[in-house]
Amino acid sequence: MTATTTKLLDNYIGGEWTAPSAATGELDVTNPANGRTLARVPLSGRADLDAAVAAARGALPQWRAVSVIARARKLFELRERLVARQEDLARSVTTEMGKTIADARAEVGRMIEMVEAATAVPTTMQGRTLEDVSRNIDAETVRQPVGVCAIIAPFNFPAMVPFWFLPFAIACGNTVVLKPSEQVPLTQSIAFEELHALGLPAGVVNLVNGGREVVEGILEHPGIDAVSFVGSAPVAKLVYERAAQTGKRVQALGGAKNHMVVMPDAVIDRTVEGIIGSAFGAAGQRCMAGSVVVTVGDAHGQLVGPLVDAARALHVGDGLDERVELGPVISCQARDRIAGYIERALADGAKLLLDGREVSGDGLDPAGAYLGPTIVDGASAEMEIAREEVFGPVLTLIHVATLDEAIALVNSSRFGNGTSIFTESGASVRRYRHEIQAGMVGVNIGVAAPVAFFPFSGWKDSFLGDLHAHGSDGVEFFTRKKTITSRYFSSGQGSGSYFVER
């Protein structure tokens, strides 16, 4: 199965590639760089989901009985297989999602990093033991699998985000049902080819293509014990509420509005590099994109000229071209939605320093979903473009006089995913990181996304749940604790009393 086939995609259920038995329709999977159809994805129905859940539940006892060391070794093998397919995966990401090949290669690198982190499960899944909590009585806590775990993945990271969860889940002895985004199903088809080659017990990992019907089925299904979701804030709230109502363990990662604060003492050339990568990498379609720059004091005058020049110089085009620095957004519908934010910002009194709506250039396919880098200045924190997640290559500038004002502005957002500060002042950094209400903080770093062995720790409306994706939280989420208190009697010893001896 490749990123150029036009066949109808299969599901992967019970260790086999199977045609959907209850599809309610099909959708085109298109290349956003040129509008060409890559494949067709089935909108699987409840019967297909039921089959995947039944396979996952049936495999659970056998997979749980596999030693934790043997499970880790399967992940070592998976890591090697993914490394061998690294370029295939990256080109698939670019072809179906649109990000540049450099961005796609970095994403696949993070995907592999997640597998590497999960191989530590013989250490990270360990429990705790304490002898003699009372006379001859010991207590211990062990971790056991949660059960059948469902993953609902977004379009913007076809390779990495499903692997925020899948390797940690199976490392801990769970089984998995994955629903990739119907907009970008091809990359996970490649990943599942390599998962299939591992020879796991049939049903340990399952893939069901589909849309809303499959998502709603996951939230209600009595055979699913845990749900991991990444998507927009409104849908994250819905997922959390509905899945939790049926007693499932839930982690729901929502949207964001990430601010980058630039102090007067910032190193401007390096700051511009960080802002450009954060705002326009992946065409701004990531929940850690820095979409608002808050300039403090004299920083505005120092920053604006170099920032606009650097953004204007970005080469827009098909992400498979190694020279391209900004690819298309996911669809023409998304492009038009993003343009609406720009138009409303101008109506609200903001001004454009750089307008990407009329992007042009050699080789741009007119059917492509292109939007050039856009910079909006003179905004206020109350404007829609400064408050809502635009999810495109649009950067908004807001000016304040002091760090106090900057902190207050950032903390006024209903989101709390990530933020960054650019400064050479240790005192400013210490204050900012202490007072800011966001779960991930960068210091002179545009994208403060943590590596695999730290949790992706969004706050506020950016996250619903108690345990975050990957890192130590990943093991916590995919295990349940069981505490055992024990005492043993030998012949002629102890009183035989049912009561604790003192």
SVG drawing of the C-alpha trace seen along z (x, -y; Angstrom):
<svg xmlns="http://www.w3.org/2000/svg" viewBox="-24 -51 45 77">
<polyline fill="none" stroke="black" stroke-width="0.4" points="0.0,0.0 1.7,-3.2 1.0,-6.9 0.2,-7.0 -2.4,-4.2 -6.0,-5.1 -7.6,-1.9 -10.1,-1.9 -8.1,-1.5 -8.6,1.6 -8.9,1.7 -6.5,3.8 -8.5,6.0 -7.5,9.1 -4.1,9.3 -5.4,9.0 -6.1,6.3 -9.8,6.5 -12.3,4.6 -15.0,2.7 -18.1,4.7 -20.4,1.8 -19.0,-1.3 -21.5,-4.1 -19.5,-5.9 -16.1,-6.8 -14.0,-9.9 -11.1,-11.0 -7.7,-11.4 -6.2,-14.3 -2.7,-15.8 -3.2,-19.4 -0.3,-20.6 -2.2,-19.8 -5.7,-18.5 -5.0,-15.1 -6.6,-12.0 -4.2,-9.6 -6.7,-7.0 -10.2,-6.6 -10.9,-6.0 -14.0,-4.1 -16.3,-5.5 -16.5,-2.3 -19.5,-1.6 -20.3,-0.2 -19.9,3.4 -16.3,2.7 -15.6,1.0 -17.3,3.9 -15.0,6.4 -11.9,4.4 -12.9,4.1 -13.7,7.8 -10.3,8.7 -8.6,6.4 -10.5,7.8 -9.8,11.3 -6.1,10.7 -5.8,9.0 -5.2,12.1 -2.5,13.5 -0.7,10.2 -0.8,9.3 0.8,12.7 3.8,11.9 6.6,10.8 7.3,7.1 10.8,7.7 9.5,9.5 7.1,6.7 9.9,4.2 11.9,6.3 9.1,6.2 9.3,2.4 13.0,2.5 12.2,4.4 9.5,1.9 12.0,-0.9 14.3,0.7 11.5,1.3 10.4,-2.3 13.9,-3.6 14.1,-1.5 10.9,-3.0 11.7,-6.5 11.8,-8.2 8.6,-6.4 6.8,-7.6 8.0,-11.2 7.1,-11.3 3.6,-10.0 3.2,-12.7 4.1,-15.4 2.0,-14.0 -1.2,-13.6 -0.9,-16.4 1.2,-19.0 4.0,-19.9 7.5,-20.3 9.7,-17.2 12.1,-18.6 9.2,-19.0 7.9,-15.5 11.3,-13.9 11.4,-15.6 7.9,-14.4 8.8,-10.8 12.0,-11.2 9.7,-12.1 7.5,-9.1 10.5,-6.8 11.6,-8.6 8.2,-7.7 8.9,-4.0 12.4,-4.4 10.9,-5.9 8.4,-3.1 11.1,-0.5 12.0,-1.5 8.8,0.1 10.6,2.8 11.7,-0.2 8.9,-2.7 6.2,-0.2 7.7,0.9 5.6,0.7 6.6,0.1 7.1,2.4 7.4,1.7 8.1,4.4 6.7,4.5 4.0,1.9 2.9,3.7 4.4,6.8 5.1,9.4 2.8,7.5 4.1,6.2 2.5,3.9 3.1,3.5 1.6,1.6 1.8,3.2 0.8,1.8 -1.4,3.7 -2.8,3.0 -6.0,0.9 -7.4,3.1 -8.6,2.1 -7.4,-1.5 -8.8,-3.6 -6.8,-6.3 -8.6,-9.1 -5.9,-11.0 -5.9,-14.4 -4.8,-15.3 -1.8,-17.5 0.7,-14.9 -0.2,-11.6 2.9,-9.8 3.8,-11.2 0.5,-11.8 -0.8,-8.2 2.5,-7.1 2.2,-9.5 0.0,-6.6 0.3,-3.3 3.8,-2.2 3.2,-3.1 -0.2,-1.3 1.1,2.0 4.3,1.8 2.1,1.8 0.2,4.9 -2.9,3.2 -4.4,3.7 -5.3,0.9 -7.9,-0.3 -6.7,-3.3 -8.9,-5.6 -6.6,-7.8 -7.9,-11.1 -9.9,-10.3 -8.0,-13.2 -4.6,-11.5 -5.0,-7.7 -2.1,-6.6 0.9,-7.1 -0.6,-4.9 -1.3,-2.2 2.5,-2.1 3.1,-2.0 0.7,0.9 2.5,2.8 5.5,2.7 3.4,3.5 2.0,6.5 5.5,7.7 6.3,7.9 4.1,11.0 2.1,9.7 -0.8,11.8 -3.7,11.1 -5.8,8.3 -3.1,6.5 -3.2,3.5 -6.2,2.7 -6.9,-0.2 -10.4,-1.3 -10.8,-4.0 -13.8,-6.2 -15.4,-9.4 -17.9,-10.6 -19.7,-7.3 -16.6,-5.5 -15.7,-8.3 -19.1,-8.2 -18.9,-4.4 -15.6,-4.6 -17.0,-6.9 -20.0,-4.7 -18.5,-1.2 -18.7,0.9 -15.7,2.9 -13.3,-0.1 -11.6,-1.0 -9.6,-4.1 -9.6,-6.8 -6.8,-9.1 -7.9,-12.0 -6.1,-14.9 -8.1,-17.6 -9.9,-20.9 -10.9,-22.2 -14.7,-21.9 -14.4,-18.3 -11.9,-17.5 -14.5,-18.7 -17.2,-16.5 -14.9,-13.5 -14.0,-13.9 -17.5,-14.3 -19.1,-11.5 -16.3,-8.9 -16.1,-9.7 -19.8,-9.2 -19.4,-5.6 -16.6,-5.1 -13.7,-5.3 -10.3,-6.7 -9.8,-9.7 -7.0,-12.0 -8.3,-14.7 -5.8,-17.1 -7.5,-20.2 -6.6,-23.4 -4.2,-26.2 -3.3,-29.9 0.4,-30.0 2.1,-33.3 5.7,-34.2 6.9,-37.1 9.9,-39.1 11.8,-41.3 13.9,-44.3 17.1,-42.4 16.3,-39.5 18.9,-38.4 16.9,-39.5 18.3,-37.3 18.0,-34.2 14.5,-35.3 13.3,-35.8 14.5,-32.3 12.6,-30.9 9.4,-32.8 9.5,-31.9 9.8,-28.2 7.1,-28.3 4.5,-30.4 5.0,-29.0 6.4,-25.5 3.8,-22.9 1.9,-26.0 0.9,-26.8 -1.1,-23.7 0.0,-22.4 -1.2,-22.9 2.3,-24.2 2.5,-26.8 3.4,-30.3 0.6,-32.3 0.8,-35.5 4.0,-37.6 3.8,-39.9 6.5,-42.6 7.6,-44.3 8.8,-47.9 11.4,-48.6 11.3,-45.1 8.6,-45.9 10.7,-48.4 13.7,-46.0 11.8,-42.9 9.2,-44.0 11.6,-44.7 13.7,-41.6 10.6,-39.4 8.7,-40.6 11.7,-40.3 12.3,-36.7 8.7,-35.7 8.5,-37.3 11.6,-35.3 10.0,-31.9 9.7,-29.7 6.1,-28.5 5.3,-25.3 4.9,-21.6 6.5,-20.2 8.2,-17.4 10.5,-20.1 13.5,-20.2 13.7,-24.0 10.3,-24.7 9.9,-26.2 6.2,-26.5 3.8,-24.0 0.0,-24.1 -2.6,-23.9 -4.6,-20.7 -7.4,-21.7 -8.9,-24.5 -11.7,-24.7 -9.2,-25.2 -7.4,-27.9 -10.7,-29.8 -11.5,-29.5 -8.1,-30.9 -8.5,-33.8 -11.8,-34.6 -9.8,-35.3 -7.5,-37.7 -10.4,-39.6 -12.2,-39.9 -9.0,-41.1 -8.7,-43.9 -12.3,-44.9 -11.6,-45.0 -8.8,-47.6 -5.7,-45.5 -3.3,-46.1 -1.4,-43.7 2.4,-43.8 2.4,-40.8 -0.6,-39.3 -0.4,-35.7 -3.8,-35.4 -2.6,-36.2 0.4,-33.9 2.0,-33.2 5.1,-31.6 6.6,-29.3 5.2,-25.8 2.3,-26.5 -0.6,-24.3 -3.8,-26.4 -5.7,-23.5 -3.4,-23.5 -4.4,-24.8 -1.8,-27.5 -1.7,-30.4 1.5,-32.4 2.9,-33.7 0.8,-36.4 1.7,-38.9 -1.0,-41.0 0.0,-44.0 -1.8,-46.4 -4.1,-43.7 -5.5,-43.7 -6.0,-40.7 -9.8,-41.0 -9.7,-40.5 -10.8,-37.1 -7.5,-36.6 -5.7,-37.0 -8.0,-34.8 -9.0,-31.8 -7.0,-29.1 -6.5,-30.0 -4.5,-26.9 -2.7,-28.4 0.4,-30.4 -0.9,-33.6 1.1,-35.5 -0.5,-38.3 1.6,-41.0 0.5,-42.7 2.6,-45.4 2.7,-46.0 4.9,-48.2 6.0,-45.8 6.6,-42.2 3.7,-42.5 1.4,-43.3 2.7,-40.5 2.2,-37.9 -1.3,-39.2 -2.2,-39.1 -0.9,-35.5 -2.7,-34.3 -6.0,-35.8 -6.2,-33.2 -8.6,-30.3 -5.9,-28.0 -2.7,-26.9 -0.7,-24.7 2.6,-26.3 4.4,-29.7 7.9,-31.1 9.9,-34.0 12.9,-35.5 15.3,-37.3 18.8,-37.1 17.6,-38.1 17.6,-35.2 15.4,-37.2 12.8,-37.7 12.9,-34.0 12.5,-33.0 9.5,-35.2 7.9,-34.2 8.2,-30.5 6.9,-30.8 3.9,-32.9 2.7,-31.9 -0.4,-29.6 0.7,-27.2 1.9,-23.7 4.9,-23.9 7.4,-26.8 10.2,-27.6 13.1,-29.9 14.6,-31.3 12.9,-28.3 9.9,-28.8 8.3,-25.4 8.6,-24.1 7.2,-20.6 8.8,-18.1 10.8,-15.1 9.2,-11.7 10.3,-11.0 8.6,-14.1 4.8,-14.6 3.0,-16.8 1.5,-18.8 -1.1,-21.3 -3.3,-23.2 -6.7,-24.9 -8.9,-24.4 -5.9,-22.8 -6.3,-19.6 -9.0,-17.6 -8.0,-14.7 -5.5,-14.0 -2.7,-12.3 -1.0,-13.7 0.5,-12.1 3.8,-10.2 6.6,-10.4 5.9,-9.2 2.2,-10.2 1.9,-7.8 2.8,-4.8 0.5,-6.1 -2.4,-6.5 -2.0,-3.0 -1.7,-1.2 -3.9,-0.7 -2.5,-0.4 -3.3,2.5 -2.1,2.5 -1.6,5.9 -1.3,6.1 0.0,9.6 0.8,11.8 1.8,15.4 1.4,17.9 3.8,20.7 3.2,23.6 3.7,22.6 4.1,18.9 1.7,16.1 -1.6,15.9 -3.9,16.7 -5.9,13.6 -7.7,11.8 -6.6,8.6 -3.3,6.8 -0.7,7.5 0.7,4.4"/>
</svg>
